[in-house]
């Protein structure tokens, strides 16, 4: 059986002649002593749809013929050889290694704490026809982590006053072990309000108004904020807790946040709230009375039941490093600014829309018939 091989200029000249005469991939592969897959890849990589004349034998095949529609223009051996040699040259110049508009755009978004995937998707949307401004997320990662590929990490620290490029702040992932033991002790505020009792419509995220919440703890456990995420739009609301994180203070802060929702929208935007079984929600009934939003409780040590909130809390650690930030140093206005940044970032899970865009679509008034 023919095996894949490296093509020389002679191989490519034979391929050009046989392909121009209408030979099949299998026949060309047999003549060259290589696999059919190698021939197919060569046409994919170096085919003359970038330049060259239309294959004169196209009219010999039905319009719906898949093979000939795929390779609708002629193959040129000399051009394919030159492209292959160009791709093989090393070292390659990193796209983000030198000053320019692309690097400035990437650096600005990193300073706004966007992820490389968000930046890559945004560039394609913002500059759809300017391919020189398109870059893959992997290229951005290399520029951050590999000194010879652009060194964006050091540059970002200079222009953004020491800010880390990525929220993890580490060069490699580390294994995460969890000792998940069942919660102990009576929790009367949880009875009858297990997450399984939450409306079924919350599961598929099709209906807005179902939220997930948790506390984000500050340095030495001395301060905290409440974080809320809407499951459908991933819209984020942050609540300051200047009076501490006892149940009464948390219920009051969440109730105040609910009052910021226009009254005519509360029934559609405040349908349910999922929380863990912490004592900070022991006064959830007061919040439900004030907002009309029932609270449901997740299983102990089951963060995946509040996946959107867990992900958001990870994003928030870009702003509030774990074990380092004192939440008493930031008020509600400061938290609102952080929430605004998160809500105006494109999200892959939303098809690169922003949470603010999705929420605006939901609350926009219906057009007059």
N, C-alpha and C positions, 0 to 999 in steps of 0.2 A: 504494500500500500504506500502511496506517495506520502511523504512527510512534509510538514511545514519547513520552509527554508528562507534564507536571506536572498532577496532578489538583487541581481546585478543589472547594469545597464543593458547587457545582452538579453537577459530575461525580459526586461521591460520593452525592448524593441520587438521581440517575438510577440509579447502580449498586445502591443499596439497593432501589429499587423493582423493577428488572428481576431482580435476584438473588432477591428474595423471591417473584417470580412464576415462578421456575424457569428463567430464561433461561440459555443457555450462555455460557461465557467469550467465545467468538468473536462471538456476537450482541451482547453488551454492548460489546465492543471496537469493533464496527462502528458501533454507535449513538453511541458517544462520540468516534469518530474517533481512537482510540489503538490501540496494539498489544495483542494478546491477552496478551503477557507482562506488560505494565503492569497489566492487570486482575488477573492471577494474583498478581503481587507485592503489589498493594494488599490483596488478601484475605489473603495470608500475613502481612503486616505488621500489619494493623489489624482482622483478623477478630474477631468478637465471641465467640470461645471463652473470652475472659477474663470476659465478662459478656453477658447477653442471652438471649433465648428460643431454643429449638430451632426450626429451620426447619420450618414446618408442612407443607411439600411433601416431606419426607424419605420419607414412605410411598409416594410415587409412583414411587420408584426401587428397583431390586433392592438387596438387602442388600450384595451384593458390588460395587456401583457405586463405582468408585474416587473419582470426582470429588465425589460427594455425601457420601461417608464422610469425605473430607478436610475439607470445609467443612460440618460437621454443625450449626452454629448460625448464627443470622441475623446479617447485616452491618448495622451502624448507622452512618449517615453522620456524624452530629454527633459521636459518640464517636471515630470514625476521624479526623475533622478535628482534634479536640482533641489526640489522641495525636501526630499529625503535627506540629502546631505546637509541642508540647512537646519533641519530638525535635530540632526545628530551632533551639531557643534556644541562643545562645552568649553568653558562654563557659560551657561545662559545668563543673560542679564535679567535681574529681578525687576518686575514691573513697578514695584513700589520703592526701588532703591534710590531713586533720584527725585529731586523736587519737581513738582508739576501739579496740574489740576487734579489728577486722579489721586495722588498721595494726599493732597490737601483735603479732598472730600472725605477720604477714608479716615484721616486723622481727626477731622472735625466730628465725624459720627462716633468714633471711638471715644472722643472727649465727652460726647453726650451719653456714653455708656451703652451704645448699641453693640450687639454681637456681630461677629463677622458675617454670619448668615443673613442677618437683617440688612447689613450694609450692602452685601452683594445683590440681594433682591431689590433693594431700593434703587441702586444705581441703574439696574436694567429698566425699572419703571420710570425713573426720572429722566434718563437719557436713552430712550429706546433705539434711536438711530445712530448714536455715537458709540460704536462698539469699542473705541479706544478707551472709553470710560467704564467698560465692563470688566469685572474681575471676579474670580471665584473666591468663596470663603476660605478655601484651603490656602490660596495665595496670601490672604490677609493673615491667617494663622502663622504661615511661614515667616512673614515679615515681622511678626510679633516675637516669635520664639527663636528663630534662627538668625544669628547675628549677620551672616553674610547675605541674607535675603531681604534686607531693608532696614532692620533695626528700628521698627516703629515703637517698640517698648520704651527705649531710652528717650526717643524724641517726644513721645506722649508725656512722659514724666516731666520733661522740661516745659512744654507748652501748657500743660494742665496741672501744674503745681503738684507733682508727685503722684498723680492718679495712676492706678494700675490699669493695664490695657483691658483685662478681662475680669469678670466678677470673681472667678475662682482664686485669682492671685497666686496661682502656682503653675509650674511648668508641666506637670504631669498629673493625671488623675490618681487618686489613691483609693484603695478598696474601702468600702464603707460597711462595717459590721454593725448589726443592731441586735441588742439583747432584748427581744420583744417578749416581755412577760405580761401576763394578764394583770389588769389593774385590780387593786385590792381596796377594800373598804366600801361601805355603803355610800351610794350617790343618789339620794332620793330625787334630785332635780332631773335625773336622766330617765326615770321610769316612764314608760309609755311613749317615749319620744326618740326611739331608736331611728337611725337614718333609713332603715328599711321602710319606715312609715311615711317617709317623705313622698310627696306626689310623684307618680311614675314619670311624669313629663320632665322632671329634672334630670333624668338619667341621660337622655339623648341630646340635651342642650338646645333643643329646637325652640323651646319656649323661654323667653327671658324672664328675669326676676328671681332666679334661684342663686343664692350667694353662698360662699364659703368663707369662714373667718378663723382667725387665730390671733394670738399675741406674739409680738416680736420683742424679745427681751434684750435689755441694754446691758452695759458694763456692770459686772459684779451682781447682776440680778436686781439692781436698785431702781430701774426704770423700765418702762415698756410702752408700746403703742399697740393699738388694735388694727389689724389689716383685714380688709374685706375685698373679695373678688367675685364679680358676677360671672357665672359659668358660661353663659352664651357668648358674651362680648369680651370677656376677660377685663372688663373695666374695673379699675382699682380705686378704692376709697381708704384713706388712712385716718385714724382717729387718735388724737393726742390723749394721754391719760395723766394729766397733771396731778390728779388726786390719788394716784396709785392704781394698782391692778386688783384691788379687792372687788368682790362681786357687785357691790352697790355702785362703785365708780365706773366699772365697765358697762353696766347696764345703762347708766346715765349717759356715758359717752356715745354708746351705740344709738340710744334714743335720740340724742341731739343730731347725730349724723342722718338718721332717718327723716328728721324734720326738714333737712335740707332738700329732700326730694319734693317736688311740687305735689300738692295734695291730690290733684286729679290723676297723677301717675303712680301713686303709691300702690294701688291695687295690682297694677301690672308690673311694677318694678320691684316690689317687695313681697315675693310669694313665699320664700322660705330661706332659712339660714342654717347651714351645717357647721358644727363646731366640734371640737374634741370634748372630753369629759372633765376638763379642768374646773376647779372650784370657782374660777372667775366668772363662770356662766351660771352660778347657782341662783341668781336673781333674774334669769331669762324671762320670767313671766312679766316683769315690769317692762322689759323691752318690747315684748309682744303686745302688751296693752297699748304702749305709746305708738307703736309703728304698724300694728296689724300683721306683723311678720312672725310666723311661728318658728321656733328653733328646734332642730333635730341634732342628735348626738351620734358621733361616729364610734366605732369600736375602739377599745384601747390599743395604742401602738399600731394604728392603721392609717398612716398619712396618705396612702393612695386614695382613700375615700374623700380626701380634700385635695386632689391633685393640683388643681389650678391655684389654690392658695399656697400650697407648698412651693410650687414653681415661682410664684410671685415673691414669696419671702426670700427665696434664693436671689432673685433679681434685686431685691431691696438691700441685700448685703453689700451690693456695690456702693451704696450710699452710706450704709450703717454697718461697718465691719463688725463681725461677731466678736464679742468680748472687749470691744474697744470704744463703742459709741455710747454716750450718755444721752438718753432721749429727753432728759430734763433740759437739755441745751437747745432744743428745737421746739417751737410752738406749732400750733395748727396751721399757720400760714406757711411755715417751712415745709410741713408735711404735704400741704396742698400743692406746693411747687414740685415736690418729688413725684406725687401722684400724677400731676400734669405731664411730666416727662415720660412716665411709664405709659400713660394713656395715649400719647402721641407718637409712640414708637410703632413701626410696622411689626406685625407678628406673623410668623410662618403659619401657625395654626389657623389664622384668619385669612389665609390667602394673601398675606402681606398687607392687608388693611390694618388700620390702627383701631384699638378699642374705642377711642372717641368717635371714629367714623361709624363703627357698627352701632354704638349707642345712639348717635344722632339719627341714624336710619330708623331705629326702633321708635323714637319719640317724636319723629317728624309728623306733623298733622297730615291726615289723609287729604288728598287733593279734592277740591270741590267738584262734584259730579256735574 
